[in-house]
Amino acid sequence: MMTRSLRVLLVSGLHGSTVLKRRLQRYASLQAYEISCTRGLEEAQNQLQNTEYDIVLLDLPLSGRKARKAVQALHLIQKIPVICLTRRGGLAQGTGLSVVGRKDLGAISRTIARAIAGVSLNRTSELMAECRKLVVRATSEEMLLSSVCHILVAKGGYSSAWVGFCCDDESCIVCAASCDPGEACVRAIEMDQAAGSEARVFYAARGESCCLRPSGCSCRSTIVLPMKAGGRAFGALVICDSSDTAFEHSRIRLLRELAGDLAFRINALRTRCELNVALQDLRQRTAQLRTLASELTNAEERERKRLAQAIHDDLQQLLVGARFCADSLLNGVKDPKLRESALQLNEILNKAIESSRSLTFELSPPVLHDAGLARALHYLARRMESVHGLSVTVNADEQAEPEAEDLRVLLFQATRELLFNVVKHARAETAKVTMRKGKGNLVEIVVTDEGVGFDPGKADTEDSQNGFGLFSIKGRLGLVGGRLEVSSTPGHGTNCTIVAPLGRISDPELGWEGGVSHAKPTGGLMRAGPRHGNPGLSSDCTGESDSVSKS
């Protein structure tokens, strides 16, 4: 599976055994590795400094301290295993060192095989580490799959690698990304219990026999590594190699872990993609709701203006005309009883005219449209004192004036409703209204009283009987990107803060959520605030069994 053949350097003396060399070279040809020969330690060191090797086979008459120094010198150059062929004892095993009798060719072959397996496993581990780094850093599914396949072929030395996903009817796995230089190994895996004559693999994730059809492919072994989510396979990592020994048990374990990591990352990327789509849809719907809320406020204000205009132009004029008639009637009446009735009629008409004028201003205060929210709050304070006897102190910063007229109307209505709540429930004689510019291009309107206070946790239940109420204020503010913060405890007054954007809302994604916040009884403030056909990912993504086929 390596990008190059494993290389073994045989270091012998001036009179090295020709028979040993021939036997080792014959064994090397059978085990698919290259063996090079050199004479003496100095020449061996030069070779190691100029050429990359995987194992050193030391056939020198060395022992004791001299042997240890020689082995250490060779091992440190490339930090590769050293196998020392001894003519006599006295050399102990050590880090990077194996000791075997030079005449025991079987032992030599087995030691070389173990060393080769260790080197191969180390390289596989390095390959898996590189793939895992890619898995962690990947930002798109397409890039992740194609890059992993490329690394497995380019750096792992496999013949081909590809990733496929189950088709809709789960009858096959269709290739989604691949790296196949020969373009012969990548085919769909047909889920067919009646296996064909081609290379058979067992797809352990589904417990079904399936057939890989690599027509014209020279691969001698194939491994299918299922990728699972929620206990069900949604795809597989398929690796082909031209060697019969490419997929040893230790290597399969690492590749299985890689398939599990791939499954987890694919699921995470798809989840992120779905989340982004959902967030985009949420932004669009939020923008639509805010547009509708703005249109609703504008329509409501237009209707208020129309009613106020109708009352002013029609009803008030009729009432004034009726009062003129009553005045004329009063002047011509001599009978005391009739005169008293005429005086009562005149008084009633005067009250009706005053009520109609008050209703006209209540429906649509001209000062709000002509002079802005700050002046309208001062007007509201005067009205609350003259009509309801509530003394209201206003401190309004004109720099905090909202740009949109519909927002000014909404804030005025919300402030008026909060002051009505003070009149109806707080049992307070005074209140304070403060309008200021908050952080982040926000306007804040704070309504404070020193009344009896209440439990904010019960406010929503009571609001259902109070019309507009706190609940309605919260809902209307939330639609335009605002919120209502309520801090109150029984016996210690109430502090309500309206927060809304100063300008028109162009970005529906705000840094906070609109809504209402209630304080705890201590008085402190508290702010409220399917995967592409694949099952969800379980916590165990690497415990599958895999299969290897050889043809």
C-alpha positions as CSV (number, residue, x, y, z in Angstrom):
1,M,0.0,0.0,0.0
2,M,3.0,2.3,0.2
3,T,3.9,5.0,-2.3
4,R,7.1,3.1,-3.0
5,S,8.4,-0.4,-2.2
6,L,9.9,-1.1,1.2
7,R,13.7,-0.9,1.1
8,V,16.0,-3.0,3.2
9,L,19.7,-2.2,3.4
10,L,22.0,-5.2,4.0
11,V,25.3,-4.1,5.6
12,S,28.0,-6.8,5.4
13,G,31.7,-7.1,5.9
14,L,34.4,-7.5,3.3
15,H,33.7,-11.2,3.2
16,G,30.0,-11.3,3.5
17,S,28.1,-14.5,2.7
18,T,27.0,-14.7,-0.9
19,V,24.5,-17.4,-0.1
20,L,22.8,-15.2,2.5
21,K,22.5,-12.4,0.0
22,R,21.0,-14.6,-2.6
23,R,18.5,-16.1,-0.2
24,L,17.5,-12.7,1.1
25,Q,17.1,-11.3,-2.4
26,R,14.9,-14.3,-3.3
27,Y,12.8,-13.7,-0.2
28,A,12.6,-10.0,-0.9
29,S,11.1,-10.7,-4.4
30,L,8.5,-12.9,-2.8
31,Q,7.6,-10.4,-0.1
32,A,7.6,-7.3,-2.5
33,Y,10.4,-5.3,-1.0
34,E,13.8,-4.2,-2.3
35,I,17.1,-5.2,-0.8
36,S,20.3,-3.2,-1.3
37,C,23.8,-4.3,-0.2
38,T,26.7,-2.2,1.1
39,R,30.0,-3.0,2.8
40,G,31.1,-1.6,6.1
41,L,29.6,0.9,8.6
42,E,31.0,4.0,6.9
43,E,29.5,3.2,3.5
44,A,26.2,2.2,5.2
45,Q,26.1,5.6,7.0
46,N,26.6,7.4,3.6
47,Q,23.8,5.3,2.1
48,L,21.4,6.1,4.9
49,Q,22.2,9.8,4.6
50,N,21.5,9.9,0.9
51,T,18.7,7.3,0.4
52,E,15.6,6.6,2.3
53,Y,15.4,3.0,3.7
54,D,12.9,1.3,6.0
55,I,15.0,-1.5,7.6
56,V,18.8,-2.0,8.2
57,L,20.1,-5.6,8.2
58,L,23.4,-5.6,9.9
59,D,25.7,-8.6,9.1
60,L,29.0,-7.6,10.7
61,P,31.2,-9.5,13.2
62,L,30.4,-7.0,16.0
63,S,29.8,-7.5,19.7
64,G,29.6,-5.7,23.0
65,R,30.1,-1.9,23.2
66,K,31.3,-1.6,19.6
67,A,28.2,-3.3,18.3
68,R,25.9,-1.1,20.4
69,K,27.6,2.1,19.1
70,A,27.3,0.9,15.5
71,V,23.6,0.0,15.9
72,Q,22.9,3.3,17.6
73,A,24.7,5.3,14.9
74,L,22.7,3.6,12.1
75,H,19.4,3.8,14.0
76,L,19.6,7.6,14.7
77,I,20.2,8.6,11.0
78,Q,16.7,7.7,9.9
79,K,15.3,6.2,13.1
80,I,14.4,2.9,11.4
81,P,14.5,-0.7,12.7
82,V,17.9,-2.4,12.8
83,I,18.2,-6.2,12.6
84,C,21.5,-7.5,13.8
85,L,22.7,-10.9,12.5
86,T,25.0,-12.3,15.2
87,R,27.6,-15.0,15.0
88,R,27.6,-15.3,18.8
89,G,25.6,-14.0,21.7
90,G,26.2,-11.0,23.9
91,L,24.1,-8.4,22.1
92,A,20.8,-7.7,23.8
93,Q,17.5,-6.6,22.2
94,G,16.9,-2.8,22.4
95,T,14.9,0.1,21.0
96,G,14.9,-0.2,17.3
97,L,17.1,-3.3,17.5
98,S,16.3,-7.0,16.8
99,V,18.9,-9.7,17.3
100,V,18.7,-13.0,15.3
101,G,21.2,-15.7,14.4
102,R,22.7,-15.2,10.9
103,K,22.4,-18.8,10.0
104,D,18.7,-19.0,10.8
105,L,17.2,-17.8,7.6
106,G,13.6,-18.5,8.7
107,A,14.1,-16.4,11.8
108,I,15.6,-13.7,9.7
109,S,12.7,-13.8,7.3
110,R,10.2,-13.6,10.2
111,T,12.0,-10.7,11.8
112,I,12.1,-8.8,8.5
113,A,8.4,-9.5,8.1
114,R,7.6,-8.2,11.6
115,A,9.7,-5.1,11.0
116,I,8.0,-4.5,7.6
117,A,4.6,-4.8,9.3
118,G,5.6,-2.3,11.9
119,V,6.9,0.2,9.4
120,S,3.7,-0.3,7.3
121,L,1.5,0.2,10.4
122,N,3.4,3.4,11.3
123,R,3.0,4.8,7.9
124,T,-0.7,3.9,7.9
125,S,-1.0,5.7,11.3
126,E,0.6,8.8,9.8
127,L,-1.7,8.6,6.8
128,M,-4.7,8.3,9.1
129,A,-3.5,11.3,11.1
130,E,-3.3,13.4,8.0
131,C,-6.8,12.3,6.9
132,R,-8.2,13.1,10.3
133,K,-6.7,16.6,10.2
134,L,-8.5,17.0,6.9
135,V,-11.7,15.7,8.4
136,V,-11.5,18.3,11.2
137,R,-10.7,21.2,8.9
138,A,-13.1,20.4,6.1
139,T,-15.8,23.1,5.4
140,S,-17.6,21.3,2.6
141,E,-18.7,17.7,2.0
142,E,-17.4,17.7,-1.6
143,M,-14.0,18.9,-0.7
144,L,-13.7,16.5,2.3
145,L,-14.6,13.4,0.2
146,S,-12.4,14.2,-2.8
147,S,-9.4,15.2,-0.6
148,V,-9.6,12.0,1.5
149,C,-9.7,9.8,-1.6
150,H,-6.8,11.7,-3.1
151,I,-4.7,11.3,0.1
152,L,-5.4,7.5,0.3
153,V,-4.2,7.0,-3.3
154,A,-1.4,9.6,-3.5
155,K,0.1,9.1,0.0
156,G,-1.3,5.7,1.0
157,G,-0.3,4.0,-2.2
158,Y,-3.7,2.3,-2.8
159,S,-4.9,1.7,-6.3
160,S,-8.1,3.6,-5.9
161,A,-10.4,5.0,-3.3
162,W,-14.0,6.3,-3.5
163,V,-16.9,7.2,-1.3
164,G,-20.5,6.4,-2.2
165,F,-23.9,7.0,-0.8
166,C,-27.0,4.8,-0.8
167,C,-29.4,5.5,-3.6
168,D,-33.1,6.2,-2.8
169,D,-34.2,2.6,-2.9
170,E,-31.1,1.5,-1.1
171,S,-30.4,-1.1,-3.8
172,C,-26.9,0.3,-4.5
173,I,-24.2,2.7,-3.4
174,V,-23.5,5.4,-6.0
175,C,-20.1,7.0,-6.2
176,A,-20.0,10.6,-4.9
177,A,-16.2,11.2,-5.0
178,S,-13.2,9.2,-6.1
179,C,-9.6,9.0,-6.9
180,D,-8.9,6.3,-9.4
181,P,-5.9,6.9,-11.7
182,G,-6.9,3.9,-13.9
183,E,-10.6,4.8,-14.0
184,A,-11.4,1.1,-13.7
185,C,-12.2,0.4,-10.1
186,V,-14.9,2.9,-9.3
187,R,-18.3,1.2,-9.8
188,A,-21.6,1.1,-7.9
189,I,-21.9,-1.6,-5.3
190,E,-25.1,-3.5,-6.2
191,M,-26.9,-4.9,-3.2
192,D,-27.6,-8.4,-4.4
193,Q,-27.8,-11.5,-2.3
194,A,-27.3,-13.6,-5.4
195,A,-23.7,-12.8,-5.7
196,G,-22.1,-12.8,-9.1
197,S,-18.8,-14.2,-10.3
198,E,-16.8,-11.0,-9.7
199,A,-15.0,-10.0,-6.5
200,R,-17.3,-10.6,-3.6
201,V,-17.5,-8.3,-0.6
202,F,-19.7,-8.5,2.4
203,Y,-21.3,-5.2,3.3
204,A,-21.4,-5.7,7.1
205,A,-23.4,-2.5,7.7
206,R,-26.5,-4.1,6.1
207,G,-25.8,-7.7,6.6
208,E,-26.3,-8.4,2.9
209,S,-24.1,-9.8,0.3
210,C,-23.1,-7.4,-2.5
211,C,-21.1,-7.5,-5.7
212,L,-18.3,-5.1,-6.7
213,R,-17.9,-5.1,-10.5
214,P,-14.5,-3.6,-11.3
215,S,-14.3,-4.7,-15.0
216,G,-10.8,-4.4,-16.3
217,C,-9.4,-3.6,-12.9
218,S,-6.1,-5.2,-11.7
219,C,-7.0,-4.9,-8.0
220,R,-6.5,-8.1,-6.0
221,S,-8.2,-7.0,-2.8
222,T,-11.0,-4.6,-1.9
223,I,-12.3,-3.3,1.4
224,V,-15.8,-1.8,2.0
225,L,-16.0,0.3,5.1
226,P,-19.6,1.3,6.0
227,M,-20.4,4.8,7.1
228,K,-23.2,4.8,9.6
229,A,-25.6,7.3,11.1
230,G,-28.1,6.3,13.8
231,G,-27.4,2.6,13.4
232,R,-28.1,2.6,9.6
233,A,-25.6,2.8,6.8
234,F,-25.9,5.7,4.5
235,G,-22.8,5.1,2.5
236,A,-19.4,3.5,2.3
237,L,-15.7,4.2,1.9
238,V,-14.3,1.7,-0.7
239,I,-10.5,1.1,-1.1
240,C,-8.9,-1.1,-3.7
241,D,-5.4,-2.4,-3.9
242,S,-3.3,-4.6,-6.2
243,S,-1.7,-6.4,-3.3
244,D,-3.1,-9.5,-1.5
245,T,-1.7,-8.2,1.8
246,A,-2.9,-4.6,1.7
247,F,-5.5,-5.0,4.4
248,E,-4.1,-6.6,7.5
249,H,-6.1,-6.6,10.7
250,S,-4.3,-3.7,12.3
251,R,-4.7,-1.6,9.1
252,I,-8.4,-2.4,8.9
253,R,-8.9,-1.1,12.4
254,L,-7.4,2.2,11.5
255,L,-9.3,2.4,8.2
256,R,-12.5,1.6,10.0
257,E,-11.9,4.5,12.4
258,L,-11.3,6.8,9.4
259,A,-14.7,5.7,8.0
260,G,-16.4,6.5,11.3
261,D,-14.7,9.9,11.4
262,L,-15.9,10.5,7.8
263,A,-19.5,9.6,8.7
264,F,-19.5,11.9,11.7
265,R,-18.1,14.8,9.8
266,I,-20.4,14.3,6.8
267,N,-23.4,14.3,9.2
268,A,-22.0,17.4,10.9
269,L,-21.6,19.2,7.6
270,R,-25.1,18.3,6.5
271,T,-26.5,19.4,9.8
272,R,-24.7,22.7,9.5
273,C,-26.0,23.1,5.9
274,E,-29.5,22.4,7.0
275,L,-29.1,24.8,9.9
276,N,-27.9,27.5,7.6
277,V,-30.9,27.0,5.3
278,A,-33.2,27.1,8.3
279,L,-31.6,30.2,9.6
280,Q,-31.9,31.9,6.2
281,D,-35.6,30.9,6.1
282,L,-36.0,32.2,9.6
283,R,-34.4,35.5,8.6
284,Q,-36.7,35.8,5.6
285,R,-39.8,35.0,7.6
286,T,-38.7,37.4,10.4
287,A,-38.3,40.2,7.8
288,Q,-41.7,39.4,6.4
289,L,-43.2,39.5,9.9
290,R,-41.6,42.8,10.6
291,T,-42.8,44.2,7.2
292,L,-46.3,43.0,8.1
293,A,-46.1,44.5,11.6
294,S,-45.0,47.8,10.0
295,E,-47.8,47.7,7.5
296,L,-50.3,46.8,10.3
297,T,-49.1,49.8,12.4
298,N,-49.3,52.1,9.4
299,A,-52.8,50.8,8.5
300,E,-53.9,51.2,12.1
301,E,-52.6,54.7,12.2
302,R,-54.2,55.6,8.9
303,E,-57.5,54.4,10.2
304,R,-57.0,56.4,13.4
305,K,-56.3,59.5,11.4
306,R,-59.4,58.9,9.2
307,L,-61.6,58.5,12.3
308,A,-60.0,61.5,14.0
309,Q,-60.6,63.6,10.8
310,A,-64.2,62.3,10.5
311,I,-64.9,63.2,14.1
312,H,-63.3,66.6,13.7
313,D,-64.9,67.5,10.3
314,D,-68.4,65.9,10.9
315,L,-69.3,65.1,14.4
316,Q,-67.7,68.1,16.1
317,Q,-69.3,70.5,13.5
318,L,-72.7,68.9,14.2
319,L,-72.2,69.3,17.9
320,V,-71.1,72.9,17.6
321,G,-74.1,73.6,15.4
322,A,-76.3,71.9,18.0
323,R,-74.8,74.1,20.7
324,F,-75.5,77.3,18.7
325,C,-79.1,76.2,18.4
326,A,-79.3,75.4,22.1
327,D,-77.9,78.9,22.8
328,S,-80.6,80.5,20.6
329,L,-83.2,78.4,22.3
330,L,-81.9,79.4,25.7
331,N,-82.2,83.1,24.8
332,G,-85.8,82.8,23.8
333,V,-87.1,80.6,26.6
334,K,-88.9,82.4,29.5
335,D,-90.3,79.4,31.3
336,P,-88.0,78.5,34.2
337,K,-88.3,74.7,33.7
338,L,-87.7,74.9,30.0
339,R,-84.8,77.3,30.6
340,E,-83.2,74.8,33.1
341,S,-83.6,72.0,30.5
342,A,-82.0,74.2,27.9
343,L,-79.1,74.9,30.2
344,Q,-78.6,71.2,30.8
345,L,-78.7,70.5,27.1
346,N,-76.1,73.2,26.5
347,E,-73.8,71.7,29.2
348,I,-74.2,68.2,27.7
349,L,-73.3,69.6,24.2
350,N,-70.2,71.3,25.7
351,K,-69.1,68.1,27.3
352,A,-69.7,66.2,24.0
353,I,-67.7,68.7,22.1
354,E,-64.9,68.4,24.6
355,S,-65.0,64.6,24.5
356,S,-64.9,64.6,20.7
357,R,-61.9,66.9,20.8
358,S,-60.2,64.6,23.3
359,L,-61.0,61.6,21.3
360,T,-59.6,63.2,18.2
361,F,-56.3,63.8,20.0
362,E,-56.3,60.3,21.5
363,L,-56.8,58.6,18.2
364,S,-54.1,60.5,16.4
365,P,-52.2,63.2,18.2
366,P,-51.1,65.8,15.6
367,V,-48.0,66.6,17.7
368,L,-46.7,63.1,17.2
369,H,-46.7,63.4,13.4
370,D,-45.7,67.1,13.3
371,A,-43.1,67.4,16.1
372,G,-41.9,63.9,16.8
373,L,-41.9,61.4,19.7
374,A,-40.1,63.5,22.3
375,R,-42.7,66.4,22.0
376,A,-45.5,63.8,21.9
377,L,-44.3,62.4,25.3
378,H,-44.5,65.8,26.9
379,Y,-48.0,66.2,25.4
380,L,-48.9,62.8,26.8
381,A,-47.7,63.8,30.3
382,R,-49.9,66.8,30.2
383,R,-52.9,64.8,29.1
384,M,-52.3,62.1,31.8
385,E,-52.3,64.8,34.5
386,S,-55.3,66.8,33.2
387,V,-57.5,63.7,32.6
388,H,-56.3,61.1,35.1
389,G,-54.5,63.2,37.8
390,L,-51.2,61.4,37.3
391,S,-48.2,63.7,37.5
392,V,-45.7,62.5,34.9
393,T,-42.1,63.8,34.6
394,V,-40.6,63.5,31.1
395,N,-36.9,63.5,30.3
396,A,-36.7,63.0,26.5
397,D,-33.4,63.1,24.5
398,E,-34.3,64.3,21.0
399,Q,-31.2,62.5,19.7
400,A,-32.9,59.3,20.5
401,E,-35.8,60.1,18.1
402,P,-36.6,57.0,15.9
403,E,-36.5,57.5,12.2
404,A,-39.5,55.5,11.1
405,E,-42.9,57.1,11.7
406,D,-44.6,53.7,12.3
407,L,-42.0,53.0,15.0
408,R,-42.7,56.4,16.7
409,V,-46.4,55.6,16.7
410,L,-45.8,52.2,18.2
411,L,-43.5,53.5,20.9
412,F,-46.0,56.3,21.8
413,Q,-48.8,53.8,22.1
414,A,-46.7,51.4,24.2
415,T,-45.7,54.3,26.5
416,R,-49.3,55.5,26.8
417,E,-50.5,51.9,27.7
418,L,-47.8,51.7,30.4
419,L,-48.9,55.0,31.9
420,F,-52.5,53.7,31.8
421,N,-51.4,50.7,33.8
422,V,-49.9,53.0,36.4
423,V,-53.2,54.8,36.6
424,K,-55.3,51.6,36.9
425,H,-53.0,49.3,39.0
426,A,-50.1,51.1,40.6
427,R,-52.0,53.4,43.0
428,A,-49.3,56.0,42.4
429,E,-49.6,59.7,42.1
430,T,-46.4,60.3,40.1
431,A,-44.5,58.6,37.3
432,K,-41.4,59.2,35.3
433,V,-40.8,58.7,31.6
434,T,-37.2,58.8,30.2
435,M,-36.3,58.5,26.6
436,R,-32.6,57.9,25.8
437,K,-30.3,56.5,23.2
438,G,-29.1,53.0,24.2
439,K,-26.1,51.0,23.0
440,G,-26.1,49.6,19.5
441,N,-28.2,52.2,17.8
442,L,-31.2,51.5,20.1
443,V,-33.8,53.8,21.7
444,E,-34.9,53.1,25.3
445,I,-38.0,54.5,26.9
446,V,-38.2,53.8,30.7
447,V,-41.5,54.2,32.6
448,T,-41.0,54.2,36.4
449,D,-43.5,54.5,39.2
450,E,-43.3,54.0,43.0
451,G,-46.6,52.3,43.3
452,V,-47.7,49.0,44.8
453,G,-45.8,46.9,42.3
454,F,-46.8,43.4,41.1
455,D,-45.5,39.9,40.4
456,P,-44.2,39.9,36.7
457,G,-44.8,36.1,36.6
458,K,-48.5,36.6,36.7
459,A,-48.6,39.5,34.3
460,D,-49.3,37.5,31.1
461,T,-52.3,35.8,32.7
462,E,-53.8,39.1,33.8
463,D,-53.0,40.7,30.4
464,S,-55.7,38.5,28.8
465,Q,-58.3,40.6,30.6
466,N,-56.6,44.0,30.1
467,G,-56.7,44.5,26.3
468,F,-53.4,45.7,25.0
469,G,-51.5,45.0,28.2
470,L,-47.9,43.9,28.7
471,F,-48.4,40.8,26.6
472,S,-49.6,42.8,23.6
473,I,-46.8,45.4,24.0
474,K,-44.3,42.6,24.0
475,G,-45.7,41.0,20.9
476,R,-45.8,44.3,18.9
477,L,-42.3,45.2,19.9
478,G,-41.0,41.8,19.1
479,L,-42.2,42.0,15.5
480,V,-40.2,45.2,14.9
481,G,-37.1,43.9,16.6
482,G,-37.8,45.4,20.0
483,R,-38.4,44.0,23.5
484,L,-40.0,44.9,26.8
485,E,-38.1,44.5,30.1
486,V,-40.2,44.5,33.3
487,S,-38.7,44.8,36.8
488,S,-41.1,44.8,39.7
489,T,-41.7,43.4,43.2
490,P,-44.8,43.8,45.3
491,G,-44.6,47.0,47.4
492,H,-41.6,48.4,45.6
493,G,-42.9,50.0,42.4
494,T,-42.3,49.0,38.8
495,N,-39.7,49.8,36.2
496,C,-40.6,49.1,32.5
497,T,-38.1,49.6,29.7
498,I,-39.0,49.6,26.1
499,V,-36.1,48.9,23.8
500,A,-36.4,49.3,20.0
501,P,-34.1,50.0,17.0
502,L,-33.5,53.7,16.2
503,G,-33.5,53.3,12.4
504,R,-35.4,51.2,9.9
505,I,-34.6,47.5,10.2
506,S,-32.5,46.5,7.2
507,D,-30.9,43.3,8.7
508,P,-33.4,40.9,10.2
509,E,-30.7,39.1,12.2
510,L,-30.4,41.1,15.4
511,G,-28.0,40.4,18.2
512,W,-30.9,39.8,20.6
513,E,-34.4,38.5,20.4
514,G,-37.5,40.6,20.7
515,G,-39.8,39.8,23.5
516,V,-40.6,40.5,27.1
517,S,-38.3,40.0,30.1
518,H,-39.5,39.7,33.7
519,A,-37.5,40.2,36.9
520,K,-37.2,37.7,39.6
521,P,-38.9,38.6,43.0
522,T,-35.6,40.0,44.3
523,G,-36.1,43.0,42.0
524,G,-33.1,42.1,39.7
525,L,-33.6,42.3,36.0
526,M,-33.7,39.1,33.9
527,R,-33.8,39.2,30.1
528,A,-36.0,36.6,28.4
529,G,-35.0,35.7,25.5
530,P,-34.2,15.4,8.1
531,R,-30.5,14.9,6.9
532,H,-30.7,14.4,3.2
533,G,-32.4,11.0,3.7
534,N,-29.8,9.8,6.2
535,P,-30.6,8.8,9.8
536,G,-29.2,10.7,12.7
537,L,-25.7,9.9,13.8
538,S,-25.2,7.6,16.8
539,S,-22.4,8.0,19.3
540,D,-20.8,4.8,18.1
541,C,-19.6,5.4,14.5
542,T,-16.6,3.1,14.5
543,G,-17.8,-0.2,15.8
544,E,-18.8,-1.8,12.5
545,S,-17.3,-5.0,11.1
546,D,-15.9,-4.8,7.6
547,S,-15.1,-7.2,4.8
548,V,-12.2,-7.8,2.5
549,S,-12.5,-9.6,-0.8
550,K,-9.7,-11.1,-2.8
551,S,-10.0,-12.2,-6.4
